[in-house]
């Protein structure tokens, strides 16, 4: 009887290792994803990776008003936050598949 329990334990360990490998691969793919956030009708766009690293910022010339620098700052902030929110959603959708159905305390 003890032997069957050990077999189940080994099987469960193999499943966990397989899931860890899949999670690592999914995490790596997230880093390759490019997510764009925009503000001001596209006057400012920011691209982040799935690891939430900013890799590109584009500002259209008409968004630059020397008399209203605050507006440009607000547009950049809004575009960054938009991109990060989308990246977070992508991460949750991608990584959530591994925790679905598990009662993990977070």
C-alpha positions as CSV (number, residue, x, y, z in Angstrom):
1,X,0.0,0.0,0.0
2,X,2.9,2.3,0.8
3,X,4.3,1.7,-2.7
4,X,1.2,3.1,-4.4
5,X,1.4,6.3,-2.4
6,X,5.0,6.8,-3.4
7,X,4.0,6.4,-7.1
8,X,1.4,9.0,-6.7
9,X,3.8,11.3,-5.0
10,X,6.4,10.9,-7.9
11,X,3.7,11.4,-10.4
12,X,2.6,14.6,-8.7
13,X,6.2,15.8,-8.5
14,X,6.6,15.2,-12.3
15,X,3.3,17.2,-12.9
16,X,4.6,20.1,-10.8
17,X,8.0,20.1,-12.6
18,X,6.1,20.1,-15.9
19,X,3.9,23.0,-14.8
20,X,7.0,25.0,-13.5
21,X,8.6,24.6,-16.9
22,X,5.5,25.7,-18.7
23,X,5.2,28.7,-16.3
24,X,8.8,29.7,-17.0
25,X,8.2,29.4,-20.7
26,X,5.1,31.5,-20.5
27,X,6.9,34.1,-18.4
28,X,9.7,34.3,-21.0
29,X,7.2,34.8,-23.8
30,X,5.6,37.6,-21.8
31,X,8.9,39.4,-21.9
32,X,8.9,39.2,-25.7
33,X,5.3,40.7,-25.9
34,X,5.0,44.4,-26.9
35,X,2.0,46.2,-25.5
36,X,1.1,49.7,-26.6
37,X,-0.6,52.3,-24.5
38,X,-1.8,55.6,-26.0
39,X,-3.2,59.0,-24.8
40,X,-4.5,62.1,-26.4
41,X,-6.0,60.3,-29.4
42,X,-2.6,58.8,-30.2
43,X,-0.6,61.9,-29.7
44,X,1.5,60.0,-27.2
45,X,2.2,56.3,-27.4
46,X,4.2,54.1,-25.0
47,X,5.3,50.5,-25.7
48,X,6.1,48.2,-22.8
49,X,7.0,44.5,-22.6
50,X,5.0,41.9,-20.8
51,X,7.5,42.3,-18.0
52,X,6.4,45.9,-17.7
53,X,9.6,47.5,-19.1
54,X,9.1,50.7,-21.1
55,X,10.9,50.1,-24.5
56,X,9.5,53.0,-26.6
57,X,7.9,56.4,-26.3
58,X,6.6,58.3,-29.3
59,X,5.4,61.9,-29.0
60,X,3.8,63.6,-32.0
61,X,5.1,67.1,-32.6
62,X,1.6,68.6,-32.2
63,X,1.6,67.3,-28.6
64,X,4.5,69.6,-27.7
65,X,3.3,73.0,-26.6
66,X,6.0,74.9,-24.7
67,X,3.3,76.9,-23.0
68,X,1.6,73.8,-21.7
69,X,4.2,71.3,-20.6
70,X,1.8,69.9,-18.0
71,X,-0.5,68.6,-20.7
72,X,2.4,66.7,-22.3
73,X,3.4,65.3,-18.9
74,X,-0.2,64.2,-18.3
75,X,-0.4,62.5,-21.7
76,X,2.9,60.6,-21.1
77,X,1.6,59.5,-17.7
78,X,-1.7,58.4,-19.2
79,X,0.0,56.5,-22.0
80,X,2.4,54.7,-19.6
81,X,-0.4,53.8,-17.3
82,X,-2.5,52.5,-20.2
83,X,0.3,50.3,-21.4
84,X,1.1,49.0,-17.9
85,X,-2.6,48.2,-17.3
86,X,-2.8,46.3,-20.6
87,X,0.5,44.5,-19.7
88,X,-0.9,43.5,-16.3
89,X,-4.1,42.1,-17.9
90,X,-2.0,40.1,-20.3
91,X,0.1,38.8,-17.5
92,X,-3.0,37.8,-15.5
93,X,-4.5,36.1,-18.5
94,X,-1.3,34.3,-19.4
95,X,-0.2,33.2,-15.9
96,X,-3.7,32.7,-14.5
97,X,-4.1,29.5,-16.5
98,X,-1.6,27.9,-14.2
99,X,-3.4,28.7,-11.0
100,X,-7.0,28.1,-12.2
101,X,-8.8,25.6,-10.1
102,X,-6.1,25.7,-7.4
103,X,-6.9,27.1,-4.0
104,X,-3.7,29.1,-3.5
105,X,-3.7,31.7,-0.8
106,X,-2.5,35.0,-2.1
